[in-house]
Amino acid sequence: MEIFMLRGESCAALAFELLCGHVCAGARVARWQRAEDLAAECGSSREVVVVAHLASLPGGVEWVERRLSEVTPRPAAVLIAPDATPARTLERWARAGRGLVLEGTDPGDVRRALQAAASGRAFIEPSVAPAVLAAAEERRAEEALGQIDPRGLLPPRLRRVARLAAKGWSYERIAGELGLSEATIKSYLHETYEVLRVAGRDELMRQRNGTAVA
């Protein structure tokens, strides 16, 4: 395995580079210098993995993704993320089928992430998986809301309720999440149906799924 480190100069980043070499016996670990050199490695028969140490890099995940896009074929990659990284950022990274671990994670998870990436598989550290899955659910709900209300007719108070209803939540669960009464939730949804000119939740869900009949 060839491991190319995309990292800054911090002690933590250097320590993680040493850890990668330790957990993958026989792997060659080097700093990423030029995209051209990495592209040549990716075009060979060797297993190539880029490890990005997020906390030590200047431009966040977007910068890392731009660097990866410079290489053809696109290399496998594992992101080492700080604990405070927003779940939506982690979900966007993981959605691309890459590896994801948090700083301070168990070395065994680092090894499993590298091995998975080298064989073309995704890996999400178990401790962060629930947050990533929740962020994915949230993103899908917002996309569904875009299907339901593409012109943005709903005011924010109705959008909050409609977004959760689009996830299939019950009145009781929506009320608990938003700190409102079930009667208020039912009233808001009734108003939502009127604004969007739909007959009720069933038709709302058909619009969400793109199956509404004109």
Secondary structure, DSSP 4 states (H G I P E B T S, - for coil): -EEEEE--S-HHHHHHHHHHHHHSTT-EEEE---HHHHHHHHTSSS-EEEEEEGGGSSSHHHHHHHHHHTSSSPPEEEEEE-TTS-HHHHHHHHHTT-EEEETT--HHHHHHHHHHHHTT--EE-TTTHHHHHHHHHHHHHHHHHHHH-TT--S-HHHHHHHHHHTTT--HHHHHHHHT--HHHHHHHHHHHHHHHT-SSHHHHHHHHTT----
